[in-house]
Amino acid sequence: MTRGFFAPLLATLLVLASAAAAQAATITVTRTDDPSTAGDCLSGDTDCSLRQAIVAEDGTSAGGDTISLGSHTYTLTQGTDLDITKPLVLAGAGVGSTTIDGSNNYGARNGPAYDARILRVDSGATGLLIQGMTFTGGYDFEDENCCETVNANGGGDLFNNGGGVTLKGVAFTNNVSSGTPLGGAVSNGSGTLTMDNVSFTHNEAAGGGALFTRNGTVTGNGVTFSNDVTSCCEGGAAYLLGGTVTLANTTIVSSGGYDGGGAIANGGAQLSLDNVTLSDNGADIQTDLGNATTAVENTILGSACVAPGRTDELNNRKTGSAITTDLGENIDRGSSCGLSADGDKSSTDPKLVPLANNGGPTLTEALIAGSPALGDPSTTDCPSKDQRGEPRGDGNCDIGAFEAQPTTAPNVPTTDAATNVTKTSADLAGTINLNGDAGGFHFLYGTSSDQSTWTALPESAAGVVSEDTPASYALTGLSPGTTYYYAVVADNATASVEATGTQQFTTPDGSPYITNVYVETETDTTANIDFTIDPQGEDTTYYVKYGTDSLNQQTDSSTAPAASGAQSYGATLTNLSPGTTYYYEVVASNSAAPDGVTSQQSSFATDLQVTGTAGSPVSIIDSGSSDSCPQAPTVDWGDGSQPDHASVTCRNGQYTTTDSHTYATPGHYLIKITYAELGQPEQYAQISPASSPTITGVNPTSGTTAGGTSV
């Protein structure tokens, strides 16, 4: 009876417990700010921040409650991290939609900011899933374990202190761990860290620009590290002081450590790399003597391995052989990694296309035709899918993180006209179609029409291209005054196809360009000449030559500083003769044109000069031809007096204007005559616009009259 009584009861209790565990709550974050007040997130209150939701999560469900974040940026400002101590799902709307920003968290407190990172996960959080979001602005300044960098906890965004953390579809960008820092984005002190489709970009720390491990187990599949750096030490992408680290289908680009340190610095971990692509890192891997081991298989080492004997600045150990276990089928662009297992290839170009969106959740580097990494018949021990999620289904997987999916050769591309041609640079252009495959393009160019003499420019990424798409390359280092020929080549995993047509351009010789030369203003004795000069990147000297019959006079020389593009300049001619036609041109010279280049010669006429005696009337007679007789022209005598309405008579299509004025004091005045009916613009001159004015009552040449003072 006892056994019969308790068995149903036990079964009932187990069923009830399972039902309770299955009913996890979903908490929706409704605020994007970080208030210090308490929220009531569990009762459906619409006033719930991310920090309040983490506090409210009770952790009683087996997989933890789900905290749901929408397509917003959630900003932390309280100056402390978010502590997670219980199982939890932190779910966003995607890396391009949901962002947690910690850039205002550091500095929000007066004292030490050791806990101003974004997340800290403790051992109670045995199941934390973070998915579909971007972390940025994380900053771990004064770490909990102060003083020595190698002892710091680190982690600008995330410090895992014994929890079980899974990152799925997460991006870490522009995070800094400074002061006594390790792991600009993530630090795994202990516990487990699983990364699936995760990207690290532009993160920085003293060691481990993106990732640091002290202990625990770290696995990554579909991870990209790009442009992660260190400020003093090793491990631009990752520094591994301890623990077990396995990376598969991972791409590590432009993330070398400080002063030649490795992108991955293994200071004491057990590291395994399987189908990993490393390139443009300066140095790819370093492994210290002692407990550190590094096993490598089906991996592209596109930079170099750190040689034995280097001192690791973080743990003060010497480096040993970068690869301690060579499992074969690896490619070394150089010969520094000491590859010797079956299928290894050293001093071999893997023919990688630069990092691009080639499909899938993270950026990758595609393989193109001729790559030794394509379809290795000896390589079958690899993940079933590549970093993009494409199947490695033929049983002979490609080496590295990218598995090519050949379709057909690219369409024949078109070479287009170059743009932005200067004396040392030009933008080459073309049109490509890769027929739905991932790949890139490059240009061939040279100074001869003989294509056998041309040089291939570096490969550019195109991504997956299934229609006609523009392709361009900014070519620099050209010679002035030289004709260049070029053509575009489209590349995918099936073939490289060159355009059938070519283009050409000629760089300017570097001589200065002089344009827009004109007389801005002139008087009876002066003229202001305006113009523009393009110095073509060289310090350029310029001046204006002028004269009446020959150009036998010139202004002082001036300098147009080295620059590209037209710059406005000017010069003033003085002591000119009134009523005289002058000819002029602008001269400019630089190192490319030491003898100078000149503008087109132009001319102008100085204004006539009327002279007379102060206190005596000065009379003017102006005449010209017109289809209609002008009415009431005005004369402005230039001394501040009210303009006169001059008298005008017309006969047989000719008009004559007369007026007189008495100047109170000596001076140099400009007389302006305006004929509104004739549509004449206002012209500042002594007599205008008559072609042959007659001047009476004054001496037009001497400047004075007998016994009088010059006006």
TORKOL-788595 format. One record per residue (C-alpha): residue in three letters; x, y, z. Coordinates in steps of 0.2 Angstrom, whole numbers, plus 5000, padded with zeros to 4 digits. Example, Ala and Ser with C-alpha at 12.3 -4.5 7.8 and 13.67 -1.06 7.14 Angstrom:
<rs>
ALA506249785039/SER506849955036/
</rs>
This chain:
<rs>
MET500050005000/THR501450125004/ARG502250094987/GLY500650114978/PHE500250274987/PHE501850364984/ALA502150314966/PRO500650414959/LEU501050564970/LEU502850564964/ALA502250564946/THR501050704949/LEU502350814957/LEU503550784943/VAL502250834930/LEU501850994940/ALA503651044942/SER503951024923/ALA502451124919/ALA502951264930/ALA504751264923/ALA504051274905/GLN503151434908/ALA504451564906/ALA503951744906/THR504351874892/ILE504752044898/THR504652184885/VAL505852334887/THR504852494884/ARG506152624888/THR507752664879/ASP508552764893/ASP509252704910/PRO508252774925/SER508852754943/THR507052724949/ALA506252554951/GLY505152484937/ASP503752364938/CYS504152254923/LEU503252104928/SER501552174929/GLY501352234912/ASP501952414916/THR502452504901/ASP503852594910/CYS505252464910/SER507052494906/LEU508352354902/ARG509152374919/GLN507452364927/ALA507052214917/ILE508652114922/VAL508252154940/ALA506452094938/GLU506851934930/ASP506551804944/GLY507651654936/THR506351524942/SER506051454924/ALA507251324917/GLY507851424903/GLY507651594911/ASP506451734907/THR506551814890/ILE506952004890/SER506352074873/LEU507252224865/GLY506452314850/SER507352404836/HIS508052544846/THR509652604854/TYR509652574873/THR510852684882/LEU511652654899/THR512052804910/GLN512052754928/GLY513952714928/THR513752534934/ASP513652374924/LEU512152264922/ASP512452114933/ILE511651944927/THR511651814940/LYS510251704934/PRO509751604918/LEU509051724905/VAL508751754887/LEU509151934881/ALA508351944863/GLY508552094851/ALA507852124834/GLY509452094825/VAL511252174824/GLY510652304812/SER509152354823/THR509552334842/THR510952424850/ILE511552424868/ASP512652584870/GLY513852604885/SER514752754879/ASN513852864892/ASN514052734906/TYR515952774909/GLY516052944918/ALA514352944925/ARG515052924942/ASN516353024952/GLY517352874959/PRO518252734950/ALA517352664935/TYR517852484937/ASP516152414934/ALA515552534920/ARG515652394907/ILE513952344900/LEU513752164906/ARG514452054920/VAL513851874921/ASP514151774937/SER514151594940/GLY512251584944/ALA511851624926/THR512151454920/GLY511151484904/LEU511251654897/LEU510751674879/ILE511151844870/GLN510551854852/GLY510151984839/MET510952144845/THR512452254844/PHE513552314858/THR514552474857/GLY515352604868/GLY515852474881/TYR517252534892/ASP518152444906/PHE519352574914/GLU519852534932/ASP519652354933/GLU519052254949/ASN520752174949/CYS521752324949/CYS523552364944/GLU524352234933/THR523552214916/VAL523752024915/ASN522752014931/ALA521352124926/ASN519652044922/GLY519352154907/GLY517852154895/GLY517252324889/ASP515552244885/LEU515452074893/PHE516451994908/ASN515951814910/ASN516351764928/GLY515951584928/GLY514251584919/GLY513651494904/VAL513551624890/THR512951594872/LEU513151734859/LYS512051704844/GLY511951834830/VAL512851974840/ALA514052114835/PHE515352204845/THR515952364838/ASN516952514844/ASN517252454862/VAL518752504873/SER519552414888/SER520752544895/GLY521852584910/THR522252404916/PRO521252324902/LEU521052154893/GLY519752104881/GLY519052264873/ALA517352184870/VAL517352014879/SER518251934893/ASN518051754898/GLY518651734916/SER517951564919/GLY516351464914/THR515851434896/LEU515751554881/THR514951494865/MET514951614850/ASP513851574834/ASN513851704820/VAL514751844830/SER515751994823/PHE517052094832/THR517552264823/HIS518552414829/ASN518852354847/GLU520352404857/ALA521252344873/ALA523052334880/GLY522952144876/GLY521652054867/GLY520852194857/ALA519152104855/LEU519251944866/PHE520251894881/THR520151724890/ARG520851684907/ASN520051514909/GLY518551414905/THR517951344888/VAL517651454873/THR517051394856/GLY516651504841/ASN515851454824/GLY515551584811/VAL516551724820/THR517351874811/PHE518651984819/SER519152144809/ASN520152294813/ASP520352254831/VAL521952324839/THR522952334855/SER523652484862/CYS525252404870/CYS525352224868/GLU524852064859/GLY523251984853/GLY522452114841/ALA520951994839/ALA521151884855/TYR522351854869/LEU522251684877/LEU523051674894/GLY522151514898/GLY520651394895/THR520151294880/VAL519751384864/THR519051314848/LEU518751424833/ALA517951354817/ASN517351444801/THR518151604808/THR518951754799/ILE520251864806/VAL520752014796/SER521752174800/SER521952134818/GLY523752114822/GLY524452144839/TYR525552294844/ASP527352304837/GLY527252144827/GLY526252034840/GLY525051904833/ALA523151934829/ILE522951784841/ALA524151784855/ASN524151614864/GLY524951644881/GLY524351484889/ALA522751414882/GLN522351254872/LEU521951324855/SER521151234840/LEU520851314823/ASP519851224810/ASN519451304794/VAL519951474799/THR520551614787/LEU521851744793/SER522451884782/ASP523252064783/ASN523652044801/GLY525452084800/ALA525651924811/ASP524351794813/ILE524751684827/GLN526051674842/THR526151534855/ASP527151554871/LEU528251424878/GLY527451334893/ASN525751264894/ALA525051344877/THR524651234863/THR524051284846/ALA523251154834/VAL522851204816/GLU521951114802/ASN521251174785/THR521751354789/ILE522351494779/LEU523851594787/GLY523851744775/SER525151854785/ALA526451774795/CYS526851674811/VAL527751754826/ALA529451684827/PRO530151594843/GLY531051704855/ARG529951854855/THR529451914873/ASP527651914877/GLU527352084885/LEU525852024895/ASN526551874904/ASN528451904901/ARG528651734893/LYS529551694877/THR528651634861/GLY528951464854/SER528351384838/ALA526751464833/ILE525951304828/THR526251164840/THR525151034832/ASP525051034813/LEU523550934807/GLY523750964789/GLU522951044774/ASN523451224779/ILE524051364768/ASP525451484773/ARG525651634761/GLY527451644767/SER528651514775/SER528651574793/CYS527451454801/GLY528451294798/LEU527151194790/SER527551014786/ALA526050894788/ASP525150814773/GLY524250934762/ASP525151094769/LYS525651224756/SER526951364761/SER527451514751/THR525751504742/ASP524551644738/PRO522851594744/LYS522051714732/LEU520851794744/VAL519551934740/PRO519552064754/LEU518252064767/ALA516452084761/ASN514652034763/ASN514651874753/GLY513051814761/GLY512751744778/PRO512651844795/THR514551894795/LEU515751964783/THR516951844775/GLU518451834762/ALA517951744746/LEU519051624736/ILE519251654717/ALA519851544703/GLY521551484704/SER521551484723/PRO522451334730/ALA521151324744/LEU519751274732/GLY519151094732/ASP520651014741/PRO520350824737/SER521250774753/THR520250884764/THR518650804771/ASP518850834790/CYS517950994791/PRO516251074797/SER514751024787/LYS514451214783/ASP515551364780/GLN515551524789/ARG514051584778/GLY513051434782/GLU513351364764/PRO513551174764/ARG515251094761/GLY514350954753/ASP515550884740/GLY516650794753/ASN518150894748/CYS517951054758/ASP518851214753/ILE520251274765/GLY519751414776/ALA518151484782/PHE517351514765/GLU516651374754/ALA516451424736/GLN514851384728/PRO515351394709/THR513951434697/THR514651494680/ALA516051614674/PRO515751794676/ASN515051884661/VAL516251984650/PRO516552144660/THR516552314652/THR517952444655/ASP517352614657/ALA518052794656/ALA519252844671/THR518652994681/ASN519453124693/VAL521153114683/THR522553214691/LYS524353224688/THR524653074700/SER522952984702/ALA521452924693/ASP519852824697/LEU519752674685/ALA518052614681/GLY517152464674/THR515552354675/ILE515552174681/ASN514252034683/LEU514851874693/ASN513251774688/GLY512651754706/ASP514351704713/ALA515351794727/GLY517051864721/GLY517852024716/PHE518752114702/HIS520452194698/PHE521152304685/LEU522652284674/TYR523552444668/GLY525152504660/THR525952644650/SER525952544634/SER524552474624/ASP525452314624/GLN524452214638/SER525852094641/THR526752234650/TRP525352284661/THR525252264680/ALA523852184690/LEU523152294704/PRO522552224720/GLU520952124721/SER519352224726/ALA517852144734/ALA516252144725/GLY515152024736/VAL513851924728/VAL513452004711/SER512051944699/GLU511752094688/ASP512852234680/THR513752324694/PRO514952464694/ALA516752434699/SER518052564703/TYR519852574709/ALA520752734715/LEU522452724707/THR523852834714/GLY525652854712/LEU525552904693/SER526753004684/PRO526253174677/GLY526053194658/THR525853014655/THR524652904645/TYR523952754654/TYR523052604647/TYR521952484657/ALA520552354658/VAL519452274671/VAL519452084676/ALA517952004684/ASP518351864696/ASN517351724704/ALA517751544710/THR517451474692/ALA518551594682/SER519351764679/VAL518651854664/GLU519552004656/ALA518552144647/THR518852144628/GLY518952324627/THR520252444635/GLN520252624640/GLN521552754641/PHE521852924650/THR523253054651/THR523853134667/PRO524153324667/ASP525953364666/GLY525853454683/SER526053634676/PRO524853754684/TYR523153794677/ILE522753974675/THR520854014672/ASN519554144674/VAL520654294671/TYR519754464671/VAL519754644676/GLU518754664691/THR518854854693/GLU519854994684/THR520055174687/ASP521055304678/THR522655254686/THR522355074693/ALA521654904688/ASN521254754699/ILE521554584689/ASP520754434696/PHE521154254691/THR521154074697/ILE522653954698/ASP522753764701/PRO524453734707/GLN524353554704/GLY525053504721/GLU526653614719/ASP527053774726/THR526753894712/THR527454074709/TYR526354194699/TYR526354374693/VAL525554484680/LYS526454554665/TYR525754714657/GLY526054864646/THR525454974632/ASP526354914617/SER527454774624/LEU527254684641/ASN528754774649/GLN528054794666/GLN527554664680/THR526854654697/ASP527854574712/SER527954384712/SER526754294724/THR526654114729/ALA525153994728/PRO525353854740/ALA525353674735/ALA523553614733/SER522453534721/GLY521053624713/ALA520753804707/GLN521153944720/SER520654124718/TYR522054254717/GLY522254434711/ALA523454574708/THR523354764707/LEU524154874693/THR524555044699/ASN525255214691/LEU524355184675/SER524155314662/PRO522355384661/GLY521355354645/THR522555214639/THR522355044633/TYR523454914642/TYR523754734638/TYR524154594651/GLU524354414655/VAL524554304670/VAL526154204672/ALA526354054684/SER527753934686/ASN528153774697/SER529353634697/ALA528453554682/ALA528453714672/PRO530053814678/ASP529953924663/GLY528153974667/VAL526453954658/THR525454104653/SER523654144652/GLN522854214636/GLN523254394633/SER521854524637/SER521654704637/PHE520754854646/ALA520655034645/THR520955154659/ASP519655294662/LEU519955464655/GLN520555594667/VAL519755764668/THR520755904677/GLY520256074683/THR520356204697/ALA519456184713/GLY518156324714/SER517956344695/PRO516656254685/VAL517156084676/SER516156054660/ILE515955884651/ILE515255844634/ASP514855664631/SER514155594614/GLY513655434606/SER512455344595/SER510755274599/ASP509155224590/SER508155324603/CYS508655484612/PRO509055454630/GLN508055554643/ALA508755634658/PRO510455554660/THR511255574678/VAL512955624682/ASP513755574699/TRP515255694701/GLY515955574715/ASP516155704729/GLY514555664738/SER513455794730/GLN511755754723/PRO511855684705/ASP511455804692/HIS510155784678/ALA511155824663/SER510555904647/VAL510455794632/THR510155844613/CYS509855714599/ARG510055734580/ASN510055594567/GLY510355454579/GLN511755544588/TYR511555614606/THR512555744615/THR512655764634/THR513255914643/ASP513455954661/SER514556054673/HIS515056054691/THR516156154703/TYR517156054716/ALA517356134733/THR519056054737/PRO520455974728/GLY520455784726/HIS520355634715/TYR518555604710/LEU517655474699/ILE516355534688/LYS514855424683/ILE513655454669/THR512155344669/TYR511055314654/ALA509555214661/GLU508555214644/LEU510055144635/GLY510154994647/GLN511955044651/PRO512554974668/GLU513255084680/GLN515055114676/TYR516255204686/ALA517355314675/GLN517855494672/ILE516755494656/SER515655344652/PRO514955274640/ALA515455394626/SER516755324614/SER517455494610/PRO517055624623/THR517355804622/ILE517955894637/THR517856084639/GLY518356204652/VAL519856104658/ASN521556054652/PRO521455874649/THR523255824649/SER524255934661/GLY523255904677/THR523256084681/THR522656254674/ALA523756404675/GLY523756474693/GLY522456334698/THR522456184710/SER522256004703/VAL520555934705/
</rs>
